[in-house]
């Protein structure tokens, strides 16, 4: 195929416009997040350096500078021997101690205040204090969250397939799980913990279904742990038990159906039925049926979600003499195309947002998994293309597409190469209502702080392990821009979420600083540990070489993280 020069110009213009929009959006988001970013990172740096400072003073070391930030000093105040300052670049901090330069000469009378002349045990204590303060600060933050309350998914069952163990054992969508083995559960997290600790023992669940309380027995089965950041490869699970439900995003396949005639369209998002909020397709369906039982018409507040963008809200009146929901001509939009990438095989073939995929290569599709599998399993050697049948405004449209190999990042942070056609699914999910979890008593809140710190420390360690193993892509390493965006989003989400984000990053700093890399605290600990073992310090030449190598590695890592931040602007996720 030959493209005309006008086509090339239009495509180039589109790409440039798209790239510029992304850059402007990214810059706006980053700049608006400077406040939360400085607050989050500033506190973490302050706590870290405070650890070094306090233990150094306790050991009798003279501290010359305590700085938040690097570079030119913007504000400074001297008290005693120490200058306290805030510097221009808010990406870290430092504590400058007297006698920390191995090459400098120190007089006999000053050696009692010199860092390098302190016993190796005290130097280890000073260096270790920084990372440990980050760990203790995480415990403090999680304990504070225990007082404020932590929002967690409620222990309410979402949509479950009839072929799963959960359904066969008696669980139904909307069930509220009250207790496991007569022990109450406060949320979904606690429910899953109880199940994973069952050791395949049959469990008794007390469930509230409507106004009825029932007992369900289910035996968790040992199966593959989908959480790749867990140290356990297999855990007891109840297949199909999930809190996620299909969103109230609809498809209207027939233009002659009551729904279409009332004004409903493909990819409409239902917000309210008879002034009652709905979030899931299940709650929407129930509200419509109940509304038609009490009257012949229901009022809906809807908005278009075509192309993944929310349109203006509108009111729809749907009348029907029947309470048969299927007769209304409404279905969940799982097999409808939400968005089409340009350029892509789907765009080239003429597929559009709102089209329903009916079949691929003559095989009917009933869910998005069918569609993904058919495209992923495309064999270019034996198949020239795939035949896709789409439905648009009630008419079937046959299309021919040639999938292209694409490198994608999946939801687990793993890179995979697979065939795609450039479409996004309308298979959107929503979680249940959240519950405010607040542990009882001071001891309970402190215990919560300890358990959450342990949980996230284990998670971070396993993330590093999976990164080195190649299980998780190195593209997940983020830099200062990523931290800024995370800080901003968590700040907007509320105090509890912001504190949790700060605690998790504090744990990351605790572990990263313990890595045995020269210029990091962990590198210093290695040298002082060797000195303690052999009874003499490492030679000056070896230290200088190690420091240079360590600094180079650190700068390369920072540059790589920044590269990932920027490249994520333009990377395709679909």
BELZI-V70362 format. One record per pair of residues at least 12 apart in sequence whose ideal C-beta (glycine too) atoms are under 7 Angstrom apart, sorted by the first residue. I is the first residue (numbers start at 1). J is the second residue. Records with the same first field share a line. If there is no record, write none. Layout:
I=J, J
//
This chain:
11=343
19=570
22=569, 570
23=569
26=569
29=485, 488
30=481, 484, 485
32=488
33=484, 485, 487, 488
36=487, 488, 491
37=483, 484, 487, 488
38=90
40=487, 502, 505
41=90, 483
42=68, 90
43=502
44=134, 502, 505, 506, 509
45=68, 92, 93
46=68
47=133, 134, 137
48=130, 133, 134, 509
49=66, 93, 94, 95, 130
50=133
51=129, 130, 132, 133
52=95, 126, 129, 130
53=66, 95
54=129
55=125, 126, 129
56=95, 97, 126
59=118, 122, 125, 126
60=112, 113
61=97, 98, 113, 115, 118, 126
62=81, 97, 98, 113
63=81, 82, 95, 97
64=81, 82, 83, 96, 97, 98
65=82, 83, 85, 96
66=82, 84, 95
67=85, 87, 93, 94
68=86, 87, 93
69=86, 87, 88, 89, 90, 93
70=87, 89, 91, 92
71=87, 88, 89
72=87, 88
73=85, 87
74=86, 87, 88
91=480
97=115
98=113, 114, 115
99=114, 115, 116, 117
100=115, 116
102=116, 540, 543
120=528, 531, 532
123=528
124=525, 528
127=521, 524, 525, 528
128=525
130=513, 521
131=510, 513, 514, 521
134=506, 509, 510
135=507, 510
137=506
138=453, 503, 506, 507
139=449, 450, 453
141=499, 502, 503, 506
142=448, 449, 452, 453, 503
143=445, 446, 448, 449
144=499
145=496, 499, 500
146=438, 439, 445, 448, 449
147=445
148=495, 496
149=436, 437, 438, 496
150=437, 496
151=434, 436, 496
152=187, 188, 189, 434, 435, 437
153=187, 188, 243, 431, 432, 434
154=187, 188, 432, 433, 434, 435
155=176, 177, 185, 187, 188, 191
156=174, 176, 243, 432
157=171, 172, 173, 174, 175, 177, 241, 243
158=173, 242, 243, 244, 245, 432
159=173, 244, 245, 246, 282
160=173, 240, 241, 242
161=240
164=239, 240
165=221, 238, 239, 240
166=238, 239, 240, 241
167=240
169=216, 218
170=216
171=216, 241
172=209
173=245, 282
174=282
175=207, 209
176=207, 208
177=191, 205, 207
178=206, 207, 208
179=206
180=194, 203, 205
181=203, 204
186=435, 437
187=435, 437
188=243
195=220, 236, 237, 238
196=235, 236
198=220, 236
199=236
200=219, 220, 221, 222, 236
202=217, 219
203=218, 220
204=217
205=218
218=238
220=236, 237, 238
221=236, 237, 239
222=234, 236
223=237
228=412, 466, 471
229=459, 462, 463, 466
230=462
231=458, 462
243=431, 432
244=429, 431
245=280, 282, 429, 430
246=280, 281, 282, 332, 429
247=280, 281, 428, 429, 430
248=269, 270, 278, 279, 280, 281, 284
249=267, 269, 305, 333, 426, 428
250=264, 268, 270, 330, 331, 332, 333
251=266, 331, 332, 333, 336, 356
252=264, 265, 266, 329, 330
253=329, 331, 356, 391, 394
254=329, 394
255=393, 394
257=328, 329
258=318, 320, 328, 329
259=318, 328, 329, 330
260=329
262=316, 317, 318
263=316
264=302, 316, 330
265=304
266=333, 336, 354
267=304, 305, 306, 333, 336, 338, 353, 354, 426
268=302, 304
269=302, 303, 305
270=284, 300, 302
271=301, 302, 303, 313
272=300, 301
273=287, 288, 291, 298, 300
274=287, 291, 298, 299
279=430
280=430
281=332
285=325
288=325
289=323, 325
292=320, 323
293=323
296=319, 320, 321
297=317, 318, 319
298=318
299=315, 317
300=316, 318
301=313, 315
302=314, 316
306=353, 354
307=339, 353
308=338, 339, 424
333=426
334=367, 368, 426, 427
335=356, 357, 365, 367, 368, 371
336=354, 355, 356, 426
337=351, 353, 354, 355, 357, 423
338=353, 424, 425, 426
339=353, 424
340=352, 353, 422, 423
341=422, 574
344=421, 422
345=401, 402, 403, 404, 421, 422
346=401, 421, 422, 423
347=422
349=399, 400, 401
350=399
351=390, 399, 423
352=392
355=390, 391, 392
356=390, 391
357=371, 388, 390
358=389, 390, 391, 396
359=389
360=374, 386, 388
361=374, 386, 387
362=387
368=425, 427
374=386
375=403, 419, 420, 421
376=418, 419
378=403, 419
385=400, 401, 402
386=401, 403
387=400
388=401
401=421
403=419, 420, 421
404=419, 420
405=417, 419
406=418, 420, 572
408=573
409=473, 475, 573
413=472, 473, 476
414=471, 472, 473
415=473, 475
420=574
424=574
453=507
456=504, 507
457=507
460=507, 508, 511
461=511
475=564
477=560, 561, 564
478=561, 564, 565
479=558, 561, 562, 564, 565
481=565
482=565
483=505
486=501
487=501
517=550, 553, 554
518=546, 547, 549, 550
519=547, 550, 551, 554
520=550
523=550
527=543
//
